[in-house]
Amino acid sequence: MNIEFTKMQGAGNDFVVIDATRAAFTLEREDRQRLADRRFGIGCDQLMVVQAPQGDEDFFYRIYNADGGEVEQCGNGVRCVAKFIHARGLSGKSTLRLGSLGGVLEAELLDAGDVRVNMGEPVFKPAEIPFDADKEAVTYPLALEGEMLNVGAVSMGNPHMVLQVNDTTATPVADLGEMLESHPRFPRRVNVGFMQKLDTRHIRLRVFERGVGETLACGTGACAAVAWGILAGTLDHEVDVQLPGGTLVVSWQGRGTPMFLTGPAASVFEGSITL
């Protein structure tokens, strides 16, 4: 099978994007892993497959992590999908309704080249994250190898843990992330965000994504970290999130309102590969 693709990135979080709107096809898990492999395939953090709508959205897209597993949502990925659809001439709309397993999001292409996404309202109820806790709280004690951590738990259509640290550069993200990703209190595994507060409008963030490892950026991770900071009363309603691959802007007015994520999305190259 020959597959045409576009390699894209949003703040360094990179994707292989495939158009399946005209002819649906199935990729086995080993095919997804090969496409994501940086030595034997194309290389990416996630594979995005754009499909025809399944409901009242404009398009539907599926998200597969580098390990081949399917996930619900991807904030950087949805911006790239919106740019891909527009560049391919699949739609002339400047605002697109894009559906995934995590729900329908609206993505607006801005004149400056960035994409602004209505990410919906953050979810803090433990059962809906899902996270094993008796009741909702701002922070939860979490046992890890005999130590007790204080963490936040948020869903942005996918589960996130937020851990505040003094210095992201000195934090052993790979080791801690690997241990926390499969913590038994998160039954679907979890994306782990390590957040350093610079001031009320600026944070640094590193994210260990489930099924991928640390990425240069994570859009839903940026949203989760800001949502948790606003809930805790330590961040303003608009925050610049500095990630290793670039800066994203997250704004949220609080409970009962949607969160917005703004950032870049760019094509890197196009090609085809035979599986």
C-alpha positions in Angstrom: 0.0 0.0 0.0 1.4 3.4 -1.0 0.5 6.3 1.3 0.9 10.0 0.6 1.5 12.1 3.7 2.4 15.6 4.9 5.0 16.0 7.7 3.9 18.9 10.0 4.8 20.4 13.3 3.3 22.7 15.9 5.9 24.2 18.3 8.1 21.2 17.6 5.4 18.6 18.3 5.6 16.7 15.0 3.0 14.8 13.0 2.5 12.7 10.0 -0.9 13.8 8.5 -2.7 11.6 6.0 -5.8 12.4 3.9 -8.4 9.6 4.2 -11.4 11.7 3.3 -11.9 10.2 -0.1 -10.9 6.6 0.5 -10.9 5.1 3.9 -8.2 2.6 4.8 -7.0 0.7 7.8 -3.5 0.9 9.3 -2.5 -1.9 11.6 -0.7 -1.1 14.8 2.7 -2.2 13.4 2.1 0.1 10.3 1.5 3.1 12.6 4.6 2.3 14.6 6.7 2.1 11.4 5.4 5.4 10.1 6.3 7.0 13.5 9.8 5.4 13.7 12.5 8.1 13.2 15.0 5.6 11.8 13.0 3.1 9.7 9.9 5.2 8.9 9.0 8.9 8.5 9.2 9.9 12.2 6.7 11.7 14.4 5.2 12.0 17.8 1.7 11.3 16.5 0.0 10.1 13.3 -3.1 12.1 12.3 -5.6 10.5 9.9 -8.2 13.0 8.5 -11.5 11.4 7.6 -14.9 12.4 6.4 -17.3 13.7 9.1 -19.2 11.2 11.3 -21.7 13.8 12.5 -22.3 17.5 12.2 -18.6 18.3 12.2 -16.7 19.3 9.0 -14.1 16.6 9.3 -13.2 13.8 11.7 -9.6 12.9 12.6 -8.0 9.9 14.4 -4.8 10.3 16.5 -2.2 7.5 17.0 0.8 7.8 19.3 4.2 6.7 18.3 3.6 3.3 20.0 0.7 2.7 17.6 -2.0 3.2 20.2 -5.0 5.4 19.6 -5.7 8.4 21.8 -8.6 10.9 22.2 -7.2 14.4 21.6 -4.2 16.5 20.6 -4.1 20.3 20.8 -1.1 20.8 18.6 -2.3 18.1 16.2 -5.7 19.7 15.7 -4.0 23.0 14.7 -2.0 21.1 12.1 -5.1 19.2 10.8 -6.8 22.6 10.3 -3.8 23.9 8.3 -3.6 20.6 6.3 -7.3 20.8 5.4 -7.0 24.4 4.2 -3.7 23.8 2.3 -5.1 20.7 0.5 -8.2 22.7 -0.6 -10.5 20.3 1.3 -12.4 23.2 2.7 -12.2 27.0 2.3 -13.6 27.7 5.7 -11.5 29.8 8.1 -13.1 28.2 11.1 -13.5 24.4 11.1 -15.4 22.0 13.3 -13.1 19.0 13.8 -14.2 15.8 15.5 -12.2 13.2 17.3 -12.6 10.5 20.0 -12.2 13.4 22.5 -15.1 15.4 21.0 -15.6 18.3 18.5 -13.3 21.3 18.6 -13.4 24.6 16.6 -10.2 25.7 14.9 -9.8 29.2 13.5 -7.0 30.0 11.0 -5.7 33.5 12.0 -4.3 36.0 9.5 -0.9 35.9 11.2 -0.6 32.2 10.4 -1.3 30.8 13.8 -4.4 28.7 14.6 -6.7 29.4 17.5 -8.6 26.4 18.9 -11.7 26.4 21.2 -10.6 23.4 23.4 -13.8 23.3 25.4 -14.0 23.4 29.1 -11.4 21.6 31.2 -12.8 18.7 33.2 -11.8 18.2 36.9 -14.3 15.5 38.0 -12.1 12.5 38.8 -14.4 9.9 37.2 -14.5 11.9 33.9 -10.7 12.3 33.6 -10.5 9.3 34.6 -8.7 9.4 37.9 -9.1 7.3 41.0 -10.2 9.7 43.8 -13.1 9.9 46.2 -13.9 13.6 45.4 -12.7 16.5 43.3 -9.8 18.5 44.7 -7.3 21.1 43.5 -4.4 18.8 44.4 -4.2 15.2 45.2 -1.6 13.2 47.2 0.0 10.6 44.9 2.3 7.8 46.1 5.4 7.1 44.0 8.0 4.6 45.2 7.6 5.5 48.9 7.3 9.3 48.3 4.2 11.4 48.3 3.7 13.9 45.5 1.0 16.6 45.3 -0.4 16.7 41.7 -3.3 18.2 39.8 -5.6 16.0 37.5 -7.3 17.5 34.5 -8.9 16.2 31.3 -8.7 18.2 28.0 -10.4 15.4 26.2 -7.4 13.2 27.3 -6.1 12.7 30.9 -3.3 14.9 32.3 -1.4 15.0 35.5 0.2 18.4 36.5 3.2 18.5 38.8 4.7 21.8 39.8 8.5 21.9 40.0 11.1 24.5 40.9 13.1 24.2 37.7 12.0 22.2 34.6 15.6 22.1 33.3 16.7 20.2 36.4 13.7 17.8 36.5 14.3 14.2 35.5 11.3 14.2 33.1 12.1 11.0 31.3 12.5 8.9 34.5 9.6 10.5 36.4 7.4 10.6 33.4 7.9 6.9 32.6 7.0 6.0 36.2 4.0 8.2 36.4 2.5 7.6 32.9 1.2 4.2 34.0 0.3 5.1 37.6 -2.6 2.8 38.7 -4.8 5.7 39.7 -5.0 6.7 36.1 -6.7 3.7 34.4 -6.1 4.9 30.8 -2.6 6.0 31.6 -1.8 9.8 31.7 0.2 12.6 30.1 2.5 14.1 32.7 3.2 17.8 32.8 6.0 19.3 34.8 5.2 23.0 35.3 7.5 25.8 36.5 5.7 29.1 37.4 7.7 32.2 36.3 5.0 34.7 37.1 1.2 34.8 36.9 1.3 35.2 33.1 4.2 32.9 32.2 5.1 29.3 32.9 7.7 26.8 31.6 6.4 23.3 30.8 7.8 19.9 29.9 5.4 17.1 29.0 5.9 13.3 29.0 3.2 12.0 26.7 1.8 8.6 27.2 2.8 6.2 24.4 5.4 8.7 23.1 7.8 10.0 25.8 8.8 13.6 26.2 7.8 15.8 23.3 8.9 19.3 22.4 5.4 20.6 22.9 2.0 19.4 24.0 -1.1 21.5 23.4 -3.5 19.7 25.7 -0.7 19.6 28.3 -0.3 23.4 28.1 -4.1 23.8 28.5 -4.1 21.3 31.5 -1.3 23.1 33.3 -2.9 26.5 32.9 -6.3 25.2 33.8 -4.9 23.8 37.0 -3.0 27.0 37.8 -6.1 29.1 37.3 -8.1 26.7 39.5 -5.4 27.0 42.2 -5.5 30.8 42.0 -1.9 31.1 41.0 -2.2 32.1 37.3 -3.9 34.9 35.3 -6.6 34.2 32.7 -4.1 34.4 29.8 -0.8 32.6 30.0 2.2 32.2 27.8 3.4 28.6 28.0 7.1 28.2 27.2 7.8 24.6 25.9 11.1 23.3 24.6 9.8 23.7 21.0 8.1 27.1 21.2 5.5 29.2 23.0 1.7 28.6 23.1 -0.9 31.0 24.5 -3.7 29.6 26.6 -6.6 31.7 27.8 -9.5 30.7 30.1 -12.0 32.8 32.1 -12.8 30.0 34.5 -15.5 27.4 35.2 -18.4 27.4 32.7 -16.4 28.9 29.9 -14.3 27.3 27.1 -10.5 27.4 27.0 -8.6 28.7 24.0 -5.2 27.6 22.7 -3.3 29.6 20.1 -0.1 28.7 18.4 1.8 27.8 15.2 1.2 25.0 12.8 3.5 24.4 9.7 4.1 21.9 7.0 7.7 20.5 6.9 7.6 18.4 3.8 5.4 16.1 1.7 6.1 12.6 0.4 4.9 9.0 0.0 5.8 5.7 1.6 5.0 2.1 0.7 3.9 -0.2 3.5 
